[in-house]
Amino acid sequence: LSKEVEEQLRKSINAGIYKPDDKLPSERELVEQFQVSRVTVRDALKNLQVLGLISVKRGVHAGAYVSEPNPLPITQSIDNLVQMGKLNFAHLIEIRLYIEPEVARSVALHCTSEDVDKLKELLDRAESYLETSRKKARLTNVRFHSEVAKIAHNALIVFLSESITQVYSAMLIEMTYTKLDKKGISKLIAEHRTILDAIADHNPGAAFERTKRHLIRTYRMYSRIITDSYDKDVHRRIKYFAEL
């Protein structure tokens, strides 16, 4: 029964009957509406929360509220694969190679001066953190590719990029926190600037090639640091990309 309640509420959300930030009917009202127990309603709401469709608030404004679409369920699924040992940083670099060079190529064709300014501000901010917090510098810098993805104006690309970036950055910063110095971080920021230059110049070929080369160099750099994540098949496929 909880699945039936969940499905009906999900259809109402997807149809726009309940919009982002709208409050769903109370548990008591849902019990009466669907003629089910309160336990059934709570199970349905819990499932919708796991799917990222609603958030549950406590206190004065307690209740279930419709959420803006977000990549959290995708992020959690990718992170689960990492925790189970089915994905490592090399796999994440590989999927980024499939996606990010093409995204950069597309963005270079239609980006605006405002888009370029936002990307430049992000890299400037990352560089400013180098003197005070290498972690902040890295977390800010690694967002460059997901911010480029937003300019593509494709919700699926944005969600995938956001999810991969979150898992990738958390994994690498934890594993290499003491092994990447200020010079190494500065080099990564500089490579992002060369990609940004190609995007700003509306040069799709250069944007594609520089993004690809950057990802391959990143893979090689981290492979020397994280020696226990080597995967022969992934290495072979990334090597193939490098030779294209």
Secondary structure, DSSP 8 states (H G I E B T S, - for coil): -HHHHHHHHHHHHHTTSS-TT-B---HHHHHHHHT--HHHHHHHHHHHHHTTSEEEE-STT-EEEE----SHHHHHHHHHHHHTTS--HHHHHHHHHHHHHHHHHHHHHH--HHHHHHHHHHHHHHHHGGGT-HHHHHHHHTTHHHHHHHHT--HHHHHHHHHHHHHHHHHHHHHHTTTS-HHHHHHHHHHHHHHHHHHHTT-HHHHHHHHHHHHHHHHHHHHHH-GGG--HHHHHHHHHHHH-
